Amino acid sequence: MGKKKTKHTPTLVIWNDAYSEDDWTDESEVEKDQGVIVHSAGFLIKKTKTHIILALNHDVTNEKVSCTIYIPTKMVKKIIPLDK
């Protein structure tokens, strides 16, 4: 086992996800909906003005990542570093 560590911070991102419904719903019920809150954890690869990029996996030997998620910044409620 190598001792090389990741340069990316383990992070929890709490965000509002987009979703859809295909049932017939009364309009007054649709307006009450608060959306879906999602908790995603991974390595914080990059923060830009438009996106937070997390990767579930980070190959520290070859500097590669997999299982990436691009979360629009406007949908982010909270970013919590998990390295403490």
C-alpha positions as CSV (number, residue, x, y, z in Angstrom):
1,M,0.0,0.0,0.0
2,G,1.3,3.4,-0.9
3,K,1.3,6.3,1.5
4,K,0.4,9.0,-1.1
5,K,-2.6,11.1,0.0
6,T,-5.3,12.8,-2.0
7,K,-4.9,16.6,-2.6
8,H,-8.7,17.0,-2.7
9,T,-10.8,17.6,0.4
10,P,-13.4,15.1,1.4
11,T,-16.6,17.2,1.3
12,L,-20.4,17.0,1.9
13,V,-22.5,19.1,-0.4
14,I,-26.2,19.7,0.5
15,W,-28.2,20.8,-2.5
16,N,-31.6,21.1,-4.2
17,D,-32.0,18.6,-7.0
18,A,-34.3,19.0,-9.9
19,Y,-36.9,16.2,-10.4
20,S,-40.1,15.5,-12.2
21,E,-43.5,14.0,-11.5
22,D,-45.7,12.3,-14.1
23,D,-48.9,11.8,-12.1
24,W,-51.9,14.1,-12.5
25,T,-51.6,16.5,-9.6
26,D,-53.8,19.4,-8.5
27,E,-52.1,22.7,-9.2
28,S,-52.4,23.9,-5.6
29,E,-50.4,20.8,-4.5
30,V,-47.6,21.4,-7.0
31,E,-47.1,24.9,-5.6
32,K,-46.6,23.6,-2.1
33,D,-43.8,21.3,-3.1
34,Q,-40.5,22.2,-1.6
35,G,-38.3,20.1,-4.0
36,V,-35.7,17.5,-3.2
37,I,-32.8,18.0,-0.8
38,V,-29.8,15.8,-1.6
39,H,-26.6,15.1,0.4
40,S,-23.6,14.2,-1.8
41,A,-20.2,13.3,-0.4
42,G,-17.0,13.0,-2.3
43,F,-13.7,14.7,-3.0
44,L,-14.0,18.3,-3.9
45,I,-12.3,18.6,-7.3
46,K,-13.1,22.1,-8.2
47,K,-15.4,25.0,-7.4
48,T,-16.3,27.4,-10.2
49,K,-18.8,30.2,-10.5
50,T,-21.2,27.8,-12.1
51,H,-20.5,24.4,-10.6
52,I,-19.2,22.4,-7.7
53,I,-17.4,19.3,-9.0
54,L,-17.2,16.2,-6.7
55,A,-15.6,12.8,-7.4
56,L,-16.5,9.7,-5.5
57,N,-13.1,8.2,-6.3
58,H,-9.6,9.6,-6.6
59,D,-6.7,7.5,-7.8
60,V,-3.8,9.3,-6.1
61,T,-1.2,7.3,-7.9
62,N,-2.3,8.3,-11.4
63,E,-4.1,11.5,-10.6
64,K,-7.4,10.3,-12.0
65,V,-11.0,10.6,-10.8
66,S,-14.2,8.7,-11.4
67,C,-17.9,9.0,-10.6
68,T,-17.9,12.7,-10.9
69,I,-21.0,14.9,-10.3
70,Y,-21.4,18.5,-11.5
71,I,-23.7,20.4,-9.1
72,P,-24.9,23.8,-10.3
73,T,-23.7,26.4,-7.8
74,K,-27.2,28.0,-7.7
75,M,-28.6,24.7,-6.3
76,V,-26.1,24.4,-3.5
77,K,-27.4,25.1,0.0
78,K,-24.2,24.2,2.0
79,I,-20.7,22.9,1.6
80,I,-19.1,21.1,4.5
81,P,-15.4,20.0,4.5
82,L,-15.1,16.5,6.1
83,D,-11.3,16.5,6.7
84,K,-11.5,17.9,10.3
